[in-house]
Every structure is written in structure tokens, then in C-alpha cells.
Amino acid sequence: MDPFFFDADGASLFGCYHAPSSPARGCALVLANPFGHEYVQFHRVFRQLAIMLADAGFPVLRFDYTGTGDSSDDYPEWSLDRWTKDIEAAVKEVQQRAGSEKTAIVGLRLGGTLALDVAAKMGTVDSLVLWDPILRGGPHVEEIRAGHESMMGYAHVIAKPDSGCPPEVLGFAFPDTIADELKGIDLLESRGEIAKRVLVIESNEAEPQQALCDWIAATKADLTYEEISNPHLWVWLEDFAKMHVPRKLLQSIVDWFSEGYA
């Protein structure tokens, strides 16, 4: 694993490049993170996925969006457009590092939502994995705010509003600007062609992905749908070190890529 910083339209993004440990296959991969508490919750999972893909021969880049993780800037710089551009920059970076013309994106939750936009915009993404992407932002915002209120009921302190800080949910800043942008998400809006191959993974029964599959089926993409229910993934834990790593689900992603780039 090679940690480094790379430029994305003036922002300095932190990334980790996983070089293939076996003969390289003909496609380089970018992992697009979820947002907020889901980013931390799935950090170990995404790291394990990157290792497994690299072991299978795929160059992999995982990175932090502008204002998150170890990348530059802070929450005033957050926007969905900014993070979409970050994914585009990551795609170009992994192409350069791996020397591969073909690229793919694996997006989880908000990362999947943004990845679909990037694929439609760039028109050069060969394959796309959409893992429980957020289909509509309004219900998602309501869900995480409700989760925050529920957890505060178990807190040992009473939160007081601070005019100098943005609102937060589950320990993460959640400014009104990003909340409003999230509410505007509708993944089923028409976008045209997105990628040659698309894998949709549904592991959260609370958010069925059939409508997305129907939308993708109307494009020219070769669609694969995997329903691998795993309720343990969606239980909020204070100790993320105890987060369950869904090996079967991760292996299904590795197998899908391996079959497509034998």
C-alpha cells in the first residue's frame, strides 16, 4: 500500500494506492466512500476490499473526499459537486499510476450515488459497482437525523446549540448546505449511458434497489444484481473496531471483476 496526496482541482486529497500483487488485469479501480458515520463504519471493510482486489490483480485507489479524512480543507468546502470532481480526479490518478485505460468505480452508499453521476458525466468508466447507493436523499437525511436523536437519548451530556459550529449527526458535522443538497438526490433521474458493466448490490433490506435495477436495465449496460442481506452491517456501533467484515459480499465483488477481466 502506497499512501500519498494528489491534486483535485486545487484540493490536496489523501489516497492509498494498492498495487496488484499478482499479474495486473486490464482495469484499474477507484473506491468511492460513503459519508459521515458510514465512512468510519465501513473504513475497515473498504480497506479489506482493496486488499482482496489487489491480490486478484487489480490496481486499486481509495481516497478521502475534500474536507474529510486526511484530505485538505474542512466542512465549508463540502458539496456533492466538489466530491464528484474528487472521484473524477481519482479515476484519472489511478489511470496514470496503473497505466490502464480501463477504469471502474466501486461506490458504497453516497459513494455509489456520486459514482453513477461520475460515470454518466465522464462516459469512459468501463464498470461500476453500486453497493446500496442512496436512491433518494430526503428519506436518507430523515433517517440519519432520527438515528442521531435516538443515540442522544443514551448520552451522558445534553447538547447545547453553538452558533460557531454546524449541526451534527452521530458525531459528524452536518451543515444545512450539505443536508439540502442530499435532499435533492434522486438517483432515478435520466442520465443516459453509464458503463458497460454494472453490479448492483443490495445488502440493506430497508433500502431495496429493484427500482434502480429497472432503470439500469433500460440502458445498454450488462447488469448483474446481487441480493446479499446482511443486517449486521447496518447496526450503528460506537466501537467501529467491532464492525463486521462481510467476506462473502466482498468476495462476490472480487469474483465479478475477475470474471469480467480474466
ROGUPA-22809 format. One record per residue: y, x, z of N, C-alpha, C, O, CB in turn. Coordinates in steps of 0.05 Angstrom, whole numbers, plus 5000, padded with zeros to 4 digits. Atoms other than C-alpha are relative to their C-alpha. Glycine has a CB too. Layout:
# residues N
YXZYXZYXZYXZYXZ...
***
This chain:
# residues 262
497650175000500050005000502550185000502750365016500049815024497649855002506850274980502449835007503249664990500350124971497650164993512849975017502550134987502750374986500449995031497749905014519550044981502149784999501649555006499350104972497850195005526249704965500549994970500450204957502550075016499350025028528149444897502449814997502949645014497749914983497550155004534449134867499449724987497749704970501950154983500250275012535148384852502849904998503849765016498249815017497350105005541948244823501950085023503549915032500049704996498249914979545448664876498949995028499950135046502549855000501350014974540948494934497850205002496550264981498849715006502149814996536149004963497649865013497749795037501050245018502350154991529348684970497850195010497350404997498949814978502249844990523648965012497449904988496949664988499949995031502550075012516948974977497850185008498350415017500249994970502449834996509849234986498349984975497449764968498449915026501650005025506149444924497250095007496850305019501350204979502849944996498549434927498850084973498349924956498549765012501249905025495749874872497149934999495749915020500350314998502850075002488949674845498250235009498650465001499349924972501949804990483250044880497650034982495950204987499249945028502149985021478549924821501450004973503849954972497949775003498650005026479849974746501849764996500949535000497950014978498050215002486149574733499349804979498549864957502850124995500350215019485548904700502749954985504750074992499049745014497650025017490548664648502149805009503349674992499149924973497950184990495148264693501050095027499450175044498949715002498849924974499948434750501049755014501949565001502450204996499650254985501147934806502450035019502850255031497549935016497950034980507047724849499349785019498449565011502949954987500450204979506147354915502649895009504350045019498350115023497450144992511746844929499649865027498049675029500949804978500350094972512446705004500949715004502549614989501550185018498850244989513446045039502550075015503450305016498049845017497449964987519745955080499949935030498349755038502249834987499750064972521545955154497550065016496250275013500649715003502349954983515945885205497450034984495650174992499649785021502449975017510845825148499850284989497650384984500149804977500149735009512846515124498650185021496950345014502950114996501249844979510946825191497049915004495350075008501549975027502650114996504946365198497950104980495650154987500049704999501849915021501946595132500350294992499250374971500449824976499549725008504247315132497450164999496950304979501950135020502549864999497447585152498249914977496850064964498649975027501650125021494047115103500750124973499050204957500349704999499149895026498247365044499450304998498750394977503149954997500749725000497148085064497050044993496350214977500650145027502849995006489647975063499449934971497750054959498449825019500450075028490147634996500850234981499450284962501749744993499149775016494048224967497850225000497350334979502650115010502149794998488648704992497549924984496450094969499250045030502350095015483048284963500450014970498750084955499249715008499449995029486448224895500150284990499250344968502749864995499949725008487848974893497250124998496650274981501750165020502849915001480549104909498649904975496750034966498549915026501350115024478748664850501350124974500450054952500349705000498949875023483149094804502749904991503649974969498149974978497450115008489848724804502250155015502250175039500149705006497649904987496549064817501549765013501849565000501850164980498850234986500048624869502650095014502750305026498049895021497549964986507148584895500649765018500749545008502450054980499050214981509048184957502750105010503250345013498049955023497249934994516348174979501349795017500349575020501650064974498450184984521647855023502449914983503750074970500950135026497750115013526947394994502650115012502650215034500049695000497449934989534347555002500649865026500249615029502249934979499350114974536547455074497649935018497949815039501549754996502450064984529347415100498450265004498850454989498249794987501649764996524447915129501650255002503550275018497950034979498749744999526548625117501950044976502950264972498050235000498149985023530848475055502949985010503349915033499449784980497150004992538448535056501249735003500049534994501650174980498450244996543548005075498849825022496949895035500249854974500850194978542847405122500249724989500549674966501750045025500250285009542546645121502449904984502049714969499749835024497850105018549546555090499450044970500549914953502650135007500649955028546446835026497649834990496849864967499350304996502350165008540646345025500749794980502849654982498749875025499850235019539845884965497450014984496250224980502550024982502450025016534045644923500450164974498550284964499249714994499449855025537445934861499750305005498750454989502849934990500249714993538046614896497150095002496450304992501650065026502849924997530746624915498449984974496550124970498749825022501350015026528646404846500550264984498750374972501049764984499349745013532347014818498550235013497850424999503050045001501549794987528847434870497150024989496150244985499949955031502750005011522047224843500050114972498250274965498849715000499749895027524347374772500250315002498950454986502449894986499749714997526448074796497450135008496750354999502250075020502649904991519648164830498150024976496550204974498949835022501750015024516047974765500650254983498850394974500449744984499349775016519948504727499350265013498550465000503049994994500649754985518849024782497050064998496350294994500949975029502849955001511348934783499050074972497150224968498449765011500649925028511048964707500550294996498950434983501749834980499349725003514549634709498250185015497350395005502950045009501749834984510449914765497150014990495850224990500049915029502850025009503749684737499750074971497450124962498949735006500249955029505449804664498549774986497049824967498650264995501450235011502849104649501949804988504049735001498249865022498350215013505848594601499449735012501249565014499750004970500850264989501948014631500549995030499850185044497049944993499550034972504147754698499249725009499149534993503050055007500750264988502147194745501449985027502150195039496949975003498750054974505246884807498249825017497149625007502849874997501450164980501646624869502149905019503350055034497750165014497950124982506346144906498849815020497349635013502149864983501050174978504945824973502349845011504549945017498850185023498050184990508945214996502650024985502549974961500550055030497549975015516245334978499850214979501050194958502450065019500549805021513945954942498849894975499449994953498350225012501250135023509745524897502049844984502049834960497649835008497950175013515545054883501850184984502550124961501649855021498249825014520045634865498650144977499850194956501250215019501549865021514545984825499849834975499949934952497250075010500150185023513845374780502650014984502650014960499349725008497449985014521245394765500450264985501450274963502349975021499849745013520946134750498350024975499250114954499150235020501849995023515046054703501249844977501149924954497349895007498850165021518645494665502450144988502950124964500849725011497649875009525045904661499450254984500650284962501750075024500649745013522046574641498449964974498950094954498650195018501750065023516846294593498050224994496850224972501749964977501849775006512746944599497950035022496350225021501650254998502049984979508546814662497449904989497149684979500949835025502650065012501346824640498349815016497149625006498450264995501650174982498046504701501649935024503550085032497450135008498450104978500546104760498149875020496449715013502149804991501550134979497345934827502049855018503849975029498450215017498350174983500645354864498449905024496849725021501249764983501650054976497945324935501749815018503649905031499350265015498750204984500144684970503150014996504550025016499350035029497149995003507144704938501349755010500149545012500650044970498450234991512644254964500749844976502149944958502550095016499550175023512943674915502849875002504349864983497949794997497450134996518943314945501250105026499950105047499749685001498849864977523843634992500849835023500849925046502350154991499150184979526343035031498049975022498650025046500749734989502050034979519842885068499450275014498750275038497549894988500549744988518843635079502050075022501350165043499950224979497949944980525543715115499649825024499949925047502849954987500550184977524043105158497650095017497750085042499549714990502449914986517243385176500550245018499750255041497850074980499549774984519644065199502049955022501850075044501050234982498150074978525443765238498549855022499149895046502349834989501650144980520543295272498350195016497950165040498349784987501649804986516043885288501650165020500750235042498750194980498249864982521944245319500549845025500449945047502650084986499450184977523743655363497649985018497949975043500949734990502450024984516543595385499550255017498950235040497649954982500449754986516044325404502150045022501550155043500050244981497949984979522644295442499349845025500349905047502749924988500950154976519443785487498350165019498150085042498549764991501649834983515044335513501550255010500450425024497450094986498449764994520644855520500850005030501049795043502450014982499149974972522845125587503050025003504150065024498750255012497150005000530145115567501049774984499649654968501150274988498750215015534944605540501950124980503850274988501549805019498349885021538144795474502849885000503049635002498749974972497250095001545744745471501250074972500850304963501750115023498849935026549544705405501850245002503350265022501549754988498349775001553045345386501549994973500350024952498450275003498450035025558745275336499950254983500550244959502949935006500149755015557846005316497350054986497150254971500650235018502749965012550545925295499149764985500049534991497950075022501050235015547045485244497949855016496849965036498950094974502350134988542044955265497450164996497450334978499749714989502549865003534945205273497649815002497849595014499750235020502550154996527844945267497850205006497450404991499349834974502249844992521945255302500650305001499150474993497749964981499249734995525845885318501250144976501850384977497650165008498849895024528745995248502649864993502749614996498050004977497550135008535745875223499449804978497749844961502050224989500450215020536245245182502749874994503249645001497949785010497450105006543345165156500049754983498149704968501750214986499950255015545444495127500050054970498949884955502549855008500049945029546544825059497250014989496649904968501550264994502749975010539245015051498449745004496749674988498650245014501350264996536944355081500649814978498949664968500849885028499250185022540943975029498750084974497949904958503050004997501349915025538044404973497149925000496049834980500350304997502850074998531044284998499649704995497649624983498950085027500250295004532243535000500149924970499049714962502249855015499750065028533843564926497650074983497550024959502350134989502449915015526943844906498449764991497849585006498350185017501950195011522743414860498450164979499350204957501449744987501649825017517243844830498949864975498050004957497850125016501150155023515143294782502049944979501449794960498749755010498050035021521543314742499050164975497650364978502850105009500949885025520443504669501150284998503450335002500849844976499249735003520544254657498950134974499650354968499250165023501249885024516444364593497750185008496450145028502150164985502349824996511144914588500650195023502950285027499350154974499649824977510045344650498350254998499350475003499349855025501749775001504045804640497549934984496949694980499250115028502550055014497545884601497949895018496449715011499050264986502150084981493145814662501449925026503250065036497950225004498950084975494745434726497849915019496049765012502049764996501950084979490745374790501649865022503549975033498550255012498850154979492844834839498149985023495849895020500949714991501750014976490044894910501149815020503549825027499850295012499350194980490244324959498450055025496050005025499749714990501549964975488444525030501149835023500049835045500250305008498850164980493044055067499849704992501149614974503050075004500550285007490643335066502549835002502649624990497849895017497650154996497443095088501850004976503749844973501650105024498349985024500443305021498250024975497850244965501950255002501850005024495843104963501550114976503950064972498949734995498949875023497043474898499249874973499749984952499350304999501050125025494042984848502249944981501949974957498549755007497750065018500842774821500950254985501650234961502449885016499349755013502443504806497950074978498650164957500250235020502249945019495643594772500349824975500049924952497349955012499650185023497042984728502350104983502250084958500549715009497749905015503843274709499350254984500150274961502350065019500749765013500943954692498049954977498150084956498750205020502050075021495243634652501449914974500249934953498149785010498550095024500543354605501250234984502150204962502149815008499049775014502644064587497650134986495450024986501450205019502149865014498544564547498450195018496750345009501150164976501349814982496344944609497149935004496349705005501550005027502850024992489045064625499949965030500350155045498250254991499750074971488844704693497350025014495349925005501249735002502250004981484044844750501049895026503149975036498750295004499250124975484344424813497950065021495550005017500549694997501849944978481244654879500949855025503149895034499850315005499550134975480944204939498350135022495950095023499449694999501349864979479244634999501349935026503050085036500050314995498750104976481144245060499650195023497450285029499049725008500249814977482844695119502249925020504450045020500450294990497950104981486644325175500950225019503150205030499049775015499249794981486644955219502450164990503950275006497750195004497749855011491745265171502749885008504750015008499850024970497550144998496944745186500749925029502349755034499949754984499450034971496844765263502050215008501450455005497450015017497949814993503245085288499150155026498450025045502749865005500749844978501745665335502350185008503750294992497550174994498049814991506346065379499150294995500750464988500749965030501149745004501746665373498850014972496549934968497850075022500949995028501246785298497750204996496550204975502350064982502249815002496347355311497349855000495249964992500150215022502450154999491246805322499649824976497849654975499949835026500150175024492546495254497350044985496450274981502350074982502549995014486146325218500450104971502250014957498749724999499949895028484946725153497949854984495549894989499650314999502050165014481646245103498650164978499450154954501449764987501349825019476946735069498949864976499149974953497750155015501150155023473546215026502249934980501849964956498549755009497750085017480245974999501150254985501550244961502249875016499049765013482746684986498150104979498950194958500550225021502049915020476246864951500149834975499649934953497250015012499950185024477046264905502350094982502150074957500349715009497749905016483846544883499250254985499750284961502550045017500949755012480847234871498049954977498250074956498750185021502050065021474946944832501349874975500649944953497949805011498650135023479646514789501450214983501350204958502049795010498749785016483747124769498050184987498350264964501850165019502049815011477547554759498749884975498250024956497950065021501350135024474447044711502049994977501150014954499249715008498150015021480946994672500850264988501750274965502549865010499349735010481947744665497750195005497950405018502650105015502449844997474948014661500250274986498350434987497549844990
***
